[in-house]
Amino acid sequence: MTTATTSPAETEKAPETAHKRSPLAALGGQNISLIGALVVVLGLFGVLNDNYLSLSNMQVIAEAATITGLLAIVQTVVIICGGLDISVGSQVGVASVVSAMVFTSTGSSAFVGVLAAVGVGVLVGVLNGLVIVYGRVNPTIATLAGLAAYKGLAQLLSDGRAQGYVLNNDFFVFLGRGKIAGLPVMVWILIAVAIAVHVMLKYTDIGRNLYAIGGNDTAARLAGININKYLVAVYALIGVVAAVAGILLTARTG
């Protein structure tokens, strides 16, 4: 009987080859297909409309996608750990209303308005987490109820009318219409949040624990991970990012 042997030179090349393939492996086949589809769509619309691929139009599209993008990022985090939050849209609405109302009621203080919106986001997120974790309510049911409740709260607070006017404040104008290095500030905020979440998930113990919870919560609990604490924190994170999205919505619409 003969056995295959690997020479030292081949052994040294193997890690190098794996390293070279790592970017595509990290991207994943499904993501590559999505990127390919996006390129095809962009090319098609670029052919149909000469102005579609212009820098100004790309900036407008990027600004419009910022709020949805922020919510998609944190929704990814909660899905990774086996949860779901359907109420994020209503959380954005509450934060937007609160930021505008507090801004006008405190003598046009942008800082207080932003702080109030983030505070409301934390409270709403923690409430969702507590109901799901300690009330043992299914995440879909709990956040579906939150979707209606927070939307109703926004309607009650605003009395169903537009609240405040923030475009007389330099900070809100900068958030909604400012640019840094040619890119809208809103897009930079989206990029910053995406990088922060990516680093958290890929390079920290928090991210590894979240993956462990989503993969097998029983094994994660036996490994000493405080699952309840992590889940409440994740829903609080959703509330914070939803509040940021609400502030940007206020700044964009005025």
C-alpha angles and dihedrals in degrees: 000000000000127000128206115245130199119221120228090247091056090047091054092049094052097072090044091053092047089050092052091052094046098093093058092039090051091048093053130214095266093053091047090054090050091050089048091051090049091052090051092050092048091049092049095051090043090058093046094047123030092203096050096089094042117125094243093052092047089053092051091050091047092051091049091050095047099087094044089045093054091051092046091054095055092039086060090056094052092045090052090059092047101262138107137209118201094168098071094105092055090045088057089051094051092047092048093050093046094048092052096043095047090045093057096038094053098054097271098307108165093187094056091045092052092045092051092050092050090047091053089048092054092048094049092046094048090047090054091048094049093049092049099041105035099021088050092222119156109259092233093053095042096049093041087059088046090053091061096036097051092044089052090048091054090050092049094048093048096036086230093294136107110271129213132338116248103175091091087069121084094215095055091043089053092050095046102036109010126111135209118198089346095306124106115257089237090060091050089053090052091050092048093051092046092051093046093051092045092053091046094051098041106033109028137072088239091062093046090050091050091053089048092052092050093045098049119346093189092056090044091053092048088050089060100258114148096228096182092054092049094049094049089048092051092052089047088053089053089053092051094049091044087053090052089050090050091052090050090048089053091048093047097048097034 
